[in-house]
Amino acid sequence: MASDVRSAARSLIVSYGIEKLTLKAIAQRVGVTPAALYHHFERGLPDIILHVANDIVDDLAAALHQASSRYPRTNYAMRMIAPSRVLRSWAIEHQREFFVLFGSPIQAAGDAHLSMTSSWVRRLAGVWGPVFADLWTDRGHPVPPPEQISPRLRQQMLAYVKDTGVELPPEAAVAMLCCWRSLYGQIAIEVFGHFAFLPEQQDQQPMFELLMQELISSLGLQHLYEPPNP
């Protein structure tokens, strides 16, 4: 029954949005009483949302890994760009699921939101982190001088590396997370419609590809860029 509940909750999210998700709606979809859901999800709705979020991350991470794995180990640029393109396409096509993972904290998730966020942070680090680690091991890439990284930021990077298992020195982790910040910002702006105020700006692929070229250029990989298929 637990898998049926998760499937029903995810279907409701896709159809109506996370804001409309209730125990009553899930129970009606599954054909049980709301109280029966607590037999499988002790904390009720927060637990269900956490499990659904993990299911979403599972599917997304598999698609991202598949995209990256199409390229050889030393094609660092395309191992970064290919999953980035998949993430953008997925976010546009699955906006309500994107909001669950990357939107503002979900009130219904309660304290499960932190666990949910921690999960996808680790899983996505497992997509791009190994590429940055391979690049760093093989040839390195431009990073902020260690003396320019504040003690507080250094401690944050050390904690991030320890938590995610990404084998990078703090200054290289800063470079990686700066790339992620730019990638997420570009995708979020497009998904939330902040670039759509003019008809000519509704298609953000040119801006996205410009960002891809800028990011890999900052890593010294511009010669490996491959444009998307027409």
Buried (B, 14 or more C-beta within 10 A) or exposed (E): EEEBBBBBBBEBBBEEEBEEBBBEBBBBBBEBEBEBBEEBBEEBBBBBBBBBBBBBBEBBBEBBBEBBEEBEEEBBBBBBBBBBBBBBBBBBEBBBBBBBBBBEEBEBBBEBBEBBBEBBBBBBBBBBBBBBBBBBEEEEBEBBEEEEBEEEBBEBBEEBBEEBEBBBBBBBBBBBBBBBEBBBEBBBBBBEEEBEEEEEEEEBEEBBBEBBBEBBBBBBBEEBBEEEEE
